[in-house]
């Protein structure tokens, strides 16, 4: 795939609307960049050494 960069601009009526859009965009980007789920490390029920 060829890589390219583009910029998209938005004008929103308020600062809060802009901040909300930014936050949602960051979460969306992070979700779709995830290659695989993070492994959940399970702790033993009984502590080691007992």
C-alpha positions in Angstrom: 0.0 0.0 0.0 1.1 3.5 -0.7 1.2 5.7 2.3 0.0 9.3 2.2 -0.9 12.0 4.6 -4.0 14.2 4.5 -5.5 16.9 6.7 -9.2 17.4 7.2 -10.6 20.5 9.0 -13.8 21.0 10.9 -15.5 24.1 12.2 -17.7 23.4 15.2 -19.9 25.8 17.0 -18.3 25.5 20.5 -15.0 24.5 22.2 -16.8 21.6 23.9 -18.1 20.3 20.6 -14.6 20.4 19.1 -13.1 18.7 22.2 -15.7 16.0 22.0 -15.0 15.4 18.3 -11.3 15.3 19.0 -11.7 12.8 21.8 -13.9 10.5 19.8 -11.5 10.6 16.8 -8.6 9.6 19.0 -10.5 6.7 20.6 -11.6 5.6 17.1 -8.1 5.8 15.7 -6.7 3.8 18.7 -9.3 1.1 18.4 -8.7 0.5 14.7 -4.9 0.6 15.0 -5.1 -2.2 17.6 -3.6 -5.3 15.9 -4.6 -7.7 18.6 -6.2 -7.5 22.1 -3.8 -6.9 25.0 -3.2 -10.1 26.9 -4.7 -10.2 30.4 -2.3 -11.5 32.9 -4.0 -13.7 35.4 -2.7 -13.8 38.9 -2.7 -17.1 40.7 -5.4 -17.5 43.2 -3.1 -19.1 45.8 0.1 -17.0 46.3 3.3 -18.8 45.3 5.4 -20.2 48.2 2.5 -21.4 50.4 
